[in-house]
């Protein structure tokens, strides 16, 4: 009988409103903590992807610079660089510079292609077929 009374008192305490509220508060706290950790994990994964992209871009840039440095360590590479930057030619050679026409500065092409402007009444007449 004492054991049965002990079991009932345990159930009475365990199923009380205080314990129920305590478990609900603890559950809310743990859910909030898990959500916070998941949010931080998402941010860290995005940062990791951005850092990996930056790293690959830097590695590509490093390889490009290494190739340019190796090219400039030869006489042919130095000569090519000087010819490109300063447009220098050797004796007996000629330099040809080809300049493209910029369509923004060429006004003759745009003026001939422009459509004549219709007045308001002309557009109404053409709409009704007069």
C-alpha positions in Angstrom: 0.0 0.0 0.0 2.8 2.4 0.8 4.3 1.7 -2.6 0.9 2.5 -4.3 0.7 5.8 -2.3 4.3 6.6 -3.3 3.4 5.9 -7.0 0.3 8.1 -6.8 2.3 11.0 -5.2 4.9 10.7 -8.0 2.2 10.8 -10.6 0.6 13.7 -8.9 3.8 15.7 -8.9 4.8 14.6 -12.4 1.4 15.5 -13.9 1.0 18.8 -12.1 0.6 22.0 -14.0 3.9 23.4 -12.8 5.9 20.5 -14.3 3.9 20.7 -17.5 4.6 24.5 -17.8 8.3 23.8 -17.0 8.5 21.2 -19.8 6.8 23.5 -22.3 9.2 26.4 -21.4 12.2 24.0 -21.7 10.9 22.8 -25.1 10.5 26.3 -26.4 14.0 27.1 -25.2 15.5 24.1 -27.0 13.5 24.8 -30.2 14.8 28.4 -30.2 18.3 27.2 -29.7 18.1 24.7 -32.6 16.6 27.3 -34.9 19.4 29.7 -34.0 22.0 27.1 -34.7 20.4 26.2 -38.0 20.3 29.8 -39.0 24.0 30.2 -38.2 24.8 27.1 -40.2 23.0 28.5 -43.2 24.9 31.8 -43.0 28.2 29.9 -42.6 27.5 27.7 -45.6 26.8 30.8 -47.7 30.1 32.4 -46.5 31.9 29.2 -47.3 30.6 29.2 -50.9 31.6 32.8 -51.3 35.1 32.2 -49.9 35.6 29.2 -52.2 34.6 31.3 -55.2 37.0 34.0 -54.1 39.7 31.5 -53.6 39.3 30.0 -57.1 39.3 33.5 -58.6 42.5 34.3 -56.7 44.1 31.1 -57.8 43.2 31.9 -61.4 44.6 35.4 -61.0 47.8 33.9 -59.5 48.2 31.5 -62.4 47.7 34.4 -64.9 50.3 36.5 -63.1 52.7 33.5 -63.1 52.2 33.0 -66.8 52.8 36.7 -67.5 55.9 36.7 -65.3 57.3 33.6 -67.1 56.5 35.3 -70.4 58.3 38.5 -69.4 61.4 36.5 -68.4 62.2 35.9 -72.0 63.4 38.4 -74.6 60.5 37.7 -76.9 58.0 38.3 -74.1 59.6 41.6 -73.2 59.6 42.7 -76.9 56.0 41.8 -77.3 55.0 43.7 -74.1 56.9 46.8 -75.3 55.4 46.7 -78.8 51.9 46.4 -77.3 52.2 49.1 -74.8 54.2 51.7 -76.6 53.6 50.8 -80.3 57.3 50.6 -81.1 58.6 49.1 -84.3 62.1 48.0 -85.4 63.9 49.7 -88.2 62.5 48.7 -91.5 59.1 47.7 -90.1 55.8 49.6 -90.4 52.9 50.0 -88.0 49.4 49.8 -89.1 46.6 51.1 -86.8 43.1 50.2 -87.7 40.4 52.4 -86.2 36.7 51.3 -86.2 34.0 53.8 -86.8 32.1 54.3 -83.6 28.3 54.3 -84.3 27.7 56.8 -81.6 29.8 59.5 -83.3 28.6 58.6 -86.9 25.6 60.9 -87.2 25.0 60.3 -91.0 23.8 56.7 -90.4 21.3 57.6 -87.8 19.9 60.6 -89.6 19.2 58.7 -92.8 17.4 55.9 -90.9 15.2 58.2 -88.8 11.5 58.0 -89.5 9.5 61.2 -90.3 7.5 62.4 -87.4 3.7 62.4 -87.9 1.4 64.9 -86.3 -1.5 63.9 -84.1 -4.1 64.5 -86.8 -2.0 62.6 -89.4 -1.8 59.6 -87.1 -5.6 59.7 -86.5 -6.2 59.9 -90.3 -3.9 57.0 -90.9 -5.7 55.0 -88.2 -9.1 55.4 -89.8 -7.6 54.9 -93.3 -8.0 58.5 -94.7 
